[in-house]
Amino acid sequence: MRPLLNIITPVSRTENLQLIHNSIFFANYDYINEMLFDIELYLIYDGIRIPDISFSFKRAMKVYGRCVESHQYGNAQRNLGLAKIDEGWILFLDDDNIIHPDMLMTLNNEIKENPDKKCFLFTSVKRNGEVYCSLKDDFSNLVPGQIDVAQFVIHFSIIGDTKFILDKYDADGYFIKEIYKKHPEAFKNTDGFVYYNYLR
């Protein structure tokens, strides 16, 4: 059975959607076939700044979600995406970012080699290759504001009722730290990379 990877993207920059789509389904096309991931992309828009998404993809998205709440940090949209998912792995990919070309290969290898782990963390790099944030193996010292939402891929089974705090810019750090407190044994650092705000 192929592992499921859910990708949640809060949308406010519709002009980036084609690049995001291509980074998932085309730049890594051979990797996806080899790794046998099932990928579902959840595009969550707020219904206010973005009233609708009428965008044509060559590869159809599984879900377009409309979020009635509007928050500048995208946390309401992330929470709505979480509410639509009931299995598999979850990656949060903002609409100013794309998938690093080696990330899915690294993730697949980690899942195969570490079946007891349920959260994998990656080093984030800027567009020029400069390291933006590298995490230490001691996640107990993880500080909100010093981790980007794209740096972790987490399994649905350990999220429970944890949600993103709506009005916090660094809600991603609070989110992942809260889950770590409950499941420290499930976390693993990787040698892989993700991009940080690649499309800015």
Secondary structure as GFF3:
##gff-version 3
##sequence-region A 1 200
A	DSSP	beta_strand	4	11	.	.	.	ID=ss1
A	DSSP	three_ten_helix	14	16	.	.	.	ID=ss2
A	DSSP	alpha_helix	17	25	.	.	.	ID=ss3
A	DSSP	alpha_helix	29	35	.	.	.	ID=ss4
A	DSSP	beta_strand	38	45	.	.	.	ID=ss5
A	DSSP	beta_strand	63	66	.	.	.	ID=ss6
A	DSSP	alpha_helix	75	83	.	.	.	ID=ss7
A	DSSP	beta_strand	89	92	.	.	.	ID=ss8
A	DSSP	alpha_helix	103	113	.	.	.	ID=ss9
A	DSSP	beta_strand	119	125	.	.	.	ID=ss10
A	DSSP	beta_strand	131	133	.	.	.	ID=ss11
A	DSSP	three_ten_helix	139	141	.	.	.	ID=ss12
A	DSSP	three_ten_helix	149	151	.	.	.	ID=ss13
A	DSSP	beta_strand	152	155	.	.	.	ID=ss14
A	DSSP	three_ten_helix	156	158	.	.	.	ID=ss15
A	DSSP	alpha_helix	171	182	.	.	.	ID=ss16
A	DSSP	three_ten_helix	184	186	.	.	.	ID=ss17
A	DSSP	beta_strand	187	195	.	.	.	ID=ss18
###
